[in-house]
Amino acid sequence: MSQIVTSAIDCILPLSTTIDTLERQRPSAFSKPSTMESFTMDQTLINGRFKPIPLSLIPDTALTSETISQFLASDTTKVGIAIAYSSGKLAAIAFSSKHTVLLVEFSPKTKLNDPTRALLQKELLCRDIGSYFSFNAHYVASALYADMKLYVAHLIDLQSLFPDLSSRDPLDTVKAAFGENAKLYEGNFPSIFGDESWNPKRHSQDACRLAEKAWLACHIASLGTMEMALTSAKEINTELHTKEELAVVANILRDSNQLDSIKPTSTTHDISSSTLSDRNADGTVNINFVRYQNRVRSGGQVPKSE
């Protein structure tokens, strides 16, 4: 099923110490906040000296133009994005500049037409200035539309910037971005990237993990070694696609992501990287499924989906 991810991208294109510190500073900060909570966190993925990263956690219903403006007041020409799920649906999204992180928690009780959702789309997700970067950006774009009916523009899939890599493992992408000078805490990557869940009972852990992924995406995109790759990067802009196209791709990716999440973590996925921001001359979009090498027995048939 991982092979389906390639075609889907073609349709939409692209701790522990931190938690201890956070809990000592704000022992009750994550008990279902009704207003914005602010604190600092430390990154645990790159071997280097970095200042503590300010993190603001806010429920979607409390989001205001002022909150967004304060975040955008920092250097936000390149913004990292990461998402988390609860019960299989989008539950939180983190936006990160090089200096600060804004994390929005979605309430299942918030209506899709709530003014705060429109505010999030207009002033953050689809603003005209700057670009967004994410690991597995196709999942970000599809989840925003499938679960929140939100569009996103100028979103770039980091893995797709390195088409020669044999996998889409975020660690491989980070190594390629840094080149020979990569000094990473590789042992921390599985815990940060291997869990995409959002649990209200463990907000501190989930917030730090989500914020760190967004921060890393921004940091990677800001490296000098990335300038050449970014010149040819293709952006995901879901506003350019019809609702029918987005619904099909979102369903494919949701099924793919759920199946991948229950596979053994040691499984190696052979996925070629490509981007889907191109249309045919007649305006149509092709969904091409790559072959399942060594995944279907000779003479067997792939069952039809219901």
C-alpha positions as CSV (number, residue, x, y, z in Angstrom):
1,M,0.0,0.0,0.0
2,S,3.0,2.3,0.5
3,Q,3.4,2.4,-3.2
4,I,0.1,4.2,-3.5
5,V,1.7,7.2,-1.7
6,T,3.8,7.9,-4.8
7,S,0.7,8.3,-7.1
8,A,-1.1,10.3,-4.4
9,I,1.8,12.8,-4.2
10,D,1.6,13.0,-8.0
11,C,-2.0,14.0,-7.5
12,I,-1.6,16.6,-4.8
13,L,1.8,18.1,-5.3
14,P,4.7,17.9,-1.7
15,L,12.6,14.5,24.2
16,S,12.6,13.2,27.3
17,T,14.7,16.0,28.7
18,T,12.5,18.5,27.0
19,I,9.4,17.0,28.6
20,D,10.9,16.9,32.1
21,T,11.9,20.6,31.8
22,L,8.5,21.5,30.5
23,E,6.7,19.7,33.3
24,R,8.8,21.4,35.9
25,Q,8.0,24.8,34.5
26,R,4.3,24.3,33.8
27,P,3.0,21.2,35.6
28,S,-0.6,21.8,34.7
29,A,-0.3,23.6,31.4
30,F,-1.9,20.8,29.3
31,S,-5.1,20.1,31.1
32,K,-7.4,21.0,28.2
33,P,-6.4,24.6,27.7
34,S,-9.1,27.1,26.8
35,T,-6.6,29.9,26.1
36,M,-3.1,30.0,24.7
37,E,-0.3,28.4,26.8
38,S,3.3,29.5,26.2
39,F,6.5,27.8,27.3
40,T,9.9,26.7,25.8
41,M,11.2,23.4,24.5
42,D,14.6,22.1,23.4
43,Q,15.2,20.3,20.2
44,T,16.6,16.8,20.5
45,L,17.5,15.8,16.9
46,I,20.5,17.8,15.9
47,N,23.8,17.6,17.7
48,G,24.5,21.3,18.2
49,R,23.9,24.3,20.4
50,F,20.5,25.8,19.9
51,K,18.5,28.3,22.0
52,P,15.3,27.0,23.7
53,I,12.4,27.3,21.3
54,P,9.3,29.3,22.3
55,L,6.1,27.2,21.8
56,S,2.6,28.5,22.0
57,L,-0.3,26.0,22.2
58,I,-3.8,27.4,21.4
59,P,-7.2,25.7,20.9
60,D,-8.6,26.5,17.4
61,T,-11.6,28.3,18.9
62,A,-9.2,30.8,20.6
63,L,-7.2,31.6,17.5
64,T,-7.2,35.3,16.5
65,S,-5.6,37.5,13.9
66,E,-3.4,39.0,16.6
67,T,-2.1,35.5,17.6
68,I,-1.3,34.8,13.9
69,S,0.3,38.2,13.5
70,Q,2.5,37.7,16.5
71,F,3.8,34.4,15.0
72,L,4.3,35.9,11.6
73,A,6.3,38.8,13.1
74,S,9.2,36.4,13.3
75,D,11.1,35.3,10.2
76,T,8.4,33.3,8.5
77,T,9.4,33.2,4.8
78,K,10.0,29.5,5.4
79,V,7.6,27.8,7.8
80,G,7.7,24.1,8.9
81,I,4.5,22.2,9.3
82,A,3.7,19.0,11.2
83,I,0.3,17.4,12.1
84,A,-1.0,14.8,14.6
85,Y,-4.0,12.6,14.6
86,S,-6.6,11.5,17.2
87,S,-8.9,8.5,16.4
88,G,-7.6,8.6,12.8
89,K,-8.5,12.3,12.2
90,L,-6.5,15.5,12.2
91,A,-6.2,16.8,15.8
92,A,-3.4,19.3,15.9
93,I,-1.1,21.2,13.6
94,A,2.2,23.0,14.3
95,F,3.7,25.9,12.4
96,S,7.4,26.7,13.0
97,S,9.7,29.5,12.0
98,K,13.4,29.3,12.9
99,H,12.6,31.0,16.2
100,T,9.2,30.1,17.5
101,V,6.4,27.5,17.1
102,L,2.6,28.0,17.0
103,L,0.6,24.9,17.7
104,V,-3.2,24.8,17.1
105,E,-5.3,22.0,18.6
106,F,-8.5,21.2,16.8
107,S,-11.6,20.5,18.8
108,P,-14.0,17.8,17.4
109,K,-16.8,20.1,18.6
110,T,-15.8,23.0,16.3
111,K,-18.0,23.3,13.3
112,L,-16.3,23.2,9.9
113,N,-17.7,26.7,9.1
114,D,-16.4,28.2,12.3
115,P,-14.9,31.7,11.6
116,T,-11.6,30.5,13.2
117,R,-11.2,27.9,10.5
118,A,-11.5,30.5,7.8
119,L,-9.1,32.7,9.7
120,L,-6.5,29.9,9.8
121,Q,-6.8,29.3,6.1
122,K,-6.7,32.9,5.0
123,E,-4.0,34.2,7.2
124,L,-1.8,31.2,7.6
125,L,-2.4,28.2,5.3
126,C,-3.0,30.2,2.1
127,R,-1.1,33.4,2.6
128,D,0.7,34.9,-0.4
129,I,4.1,35.3,1.2
130,G,6.6,32.6,1.9
131,S,6.6,28.8,1.6
132,Y,5.7,25.9,3.9
133,F,7.8,22.7,4.3
134,S,6.8,19.4,5.7
135,F,7.9,15.8,5.9
136,N,5.2,13.8,4.0
137,A,3.5,16.9,2.9
138,H,0.9,14.9,0.9
139,Y,-0.5,13.6,4.2
140,V,-0.6,17.2,5.6
141,A,-2.5,18.6,2.6
142,S,-5.0,15.7,2.3
143,A,-5.7,15.6,6.1
144,L,-6.4,19.4,6.1
145,Y,-9.0,19.0,3.4
146,A,-10.4,15.6,4.4
147,D,-11.0,16.5,8.1
148,M,-11.2,20.2,8.2
149,K,-12.1,21.2,4.6
150,L,-9.1,23.5,4.7
151,Y,-6.9,24.3,1.7
152,V,-3.1,24.9,1.8
153,A,-0.8,26.7,-0.7
154,H,2.9,26.9,-1.3
155,L,3.5,23.6,0.6
156,I,6.7,21.7,-0.3
157,D,7.4,18.0,0.4
158,L,10.9,17.7,1.8
159,Q,11.4,14.1,0.8
160,S,10.6,15.0,-2.8
161,L,13.6,17.3,-2.9
162,F,15.8,14.2,-2.9
163,P,14.5,12.0,-5.7
164,D,17.6,9.8,-5.7
165,L,17.1,8.5,-2.2
166,S,15.9,4.9,-2.0
167,S,13.3,5.7,0.8
168,R,11.2,8.5,2.2
169,D,12.5,8.0,5.7
170,P,12.8,11.5,7.3
171,L,16.2,10.5,8.8
172,D,17.6,9.8,5.3
173,T,16.2,13.1,4.0
174,V,17.8,15.1,6.9
175,K,21.1,13.4,6.3
176,A,21.0,14.3,2.6
177,A,20.2,17.9,3.5
178,F,23.1,18.2,5.8
179,G,25.5,16.2,3.6
180,E,28.7,14.9,5.1
181,N,28.5,17.4,7.9
182,A,25.4,15.7,9.5
183,K,25.7,15.4,13.2
184,L,22.4,14.0,14.4
185,Y,20.9,12.2,17.4
186,E,19.7,9.4,15.2
187,G,18.4,7.4,18.1
188,N,15.7,10.1,18.7
189,F,14.3,10.0,15.2
190,P,12.1,6.9,15.7
191,S,10.3,8.3,18.7
192,I,9.8,11.7,17.1
193,F,8.6,10.6,13.7
194,G,7.2,7.1,14.6
195,D,4.3,8.5,16.6
196,E,1.7,10.8,14.9
197,S,-0.9,10.5,17.7
198,W,-2.4,13.3,19.7
199,N,-3.7,12.4,23.2
200,P,-5.3,15.0,25.5
201,K,-4.0,13.0,28.5
202,R,-0.3,13.5,27.4
203,H,-0.3,16.9,25.9
204,S,3.2,17.7,27.0
205,Q,4.8,14.8,25.2
206,D,2.7,15.1,22.1
207,A,3.1,18.9,21.8
208,C,6.9,18.7,22.1
209,R,7.1,15.9,19.5
210,L,4.8,17.7,17.1
211,A,6.6,21.1,17.5
212,E,10.0,19.5,17.0
213,K,9.0,17.9,13.7
214,A,7.7,21.3,12.4
215,W,10.9,23.1,13.7
216,L,13.1,20.5,12.0
217,A,11.3,21.0,8.7
218,C,11.8,24.7,8.9
219,H,15.5,24.3,9.9
220,I,16.2,21.9,7.0
221,A,14.5,24.2,4.5
222,S,16.7,27.1,5.8
223,L,20.0,25.4,5.3
224,G,22.4,26.9,2.7
225,T,22.9,23.4,1.2
226,M,19.2,23.4,0.2
227,E,19.2,26.5,-2.0
228,M,19.8,24.6,-5.2
229,A,17.1,22.0,-4.5
230,L,14.6,24.6,-3.6
231,T,15.0,26.4,-7.0
232,S,13.3,23.5,-8.7
233,A,10.8,22.5,-5.9
234,K,7.2,22.1,-6.8
235,E,4.6,23.4,-4.5
236,I,1.3,21.8,-3.4
237,N,-1.6,24.1,-3.8
238,T,-4.9,22.3,-3.0
239,E,-6.9,25.4,-4.0
240,L,-6.1,24.5,-7.7
241,H,-7.9,21.2,-7.5
242,T,-11.5,20.3,-7.6
243,K,-13.3,19.0,-4.5
244,E,-13.8,15.7,-6.4
245,E,-10.1,15.3,-7.0
246,L,-9.2,16.2,-3.4
247,A,-11.8,13.7,-2.1
248,V,-10.4,10.9,-4.1
249,V,-6.8,11.6,-3.2
250,A,-7.6,12.1,0.4
251,N,-9.3,8.8,0.7
252,I,-6.4,7.0,-1.0
253,L,-3.9,8.6,1.3
254,R,-6.0,8.0,4.4
255,D,-6.3,4.3,3.7
256,S,-2.6,4.1,2.8
257,N,-1.5,5.9,6.0
258,Q,-3.7,3.8,8.2
259,L,-2.4,0.5,6.7
260,D,1.2,1.7,6.9
261,S,0.7,2.6,10.6
262,I,0.0,-1.0,11.5
263,K,2.9,-2.5,9.5
264,P,6.1,-3.6,11.3
265,T,8.4,-0.6,11.9
266,S,11.2,-2.6,10.3
267,T,9.5,-2.8,6.9
268,T,11.4,-1.0,4.1
269,H,9.2,0.8,1.7
270,D,10.4,1.3,-1.9
271,I,8.9,4.6,-2.8
272,S,10.0,6.8,-5.6
273,S,9.7,10.5,-5.0
274,S,7.7,12.8,-7.3
275,T,5.5,15.9,-7.0
276,L,1.9,16.5,-8.1
277,S,1.4,20.1,-8.9
278,D,1.1,19.5,-12.7
279,R,-2.1,19.0,-14.7
280,N,-2.6,17.8,-18.2
281,A,-3.2,20.3,-21.0
282,D,-7.0,19.6,-20.8
283,G,-7.0,20.3,-17.0
284,T,-7.4,16.7,-15.9
285,V,-5.2,14.9,-13.4
286,N,-3.8,11.4,-13.8
287,I,-3.5,9.0,-10.9
288,N,-0.9,6.4,-11.8
289,F,-0.3,3.5,-9.5
290,V,3.2,2.1,-9.5
291,R,3.7,-1.7,-9.5
292,Y,3.7,-3.7,-6.3
293,Q,7.1,-5.4,-6.6
294,N,7.3,-8.6,-4.5
295,R,4.0,-7.8,-2.9
296,V,1.5,-9.7,-5.1
297,R,2.0,-13.4,-5.9
298,S,2.4,-14.3,-9.5
299,G,-1.0,-15.0,-11.0
300,G,-2.8,-13.5,-8.1
301,Q,-5.4,-10.7,-8.3
302,V,-5.6,-7.6,-6.3
303,P,-9.0,-7.4,-4.5
304,K,-11.3,-4.6,-5.4
305,S,-11.9,-2.0,-2.7
306,E,-15.4,-1.7,-1.5
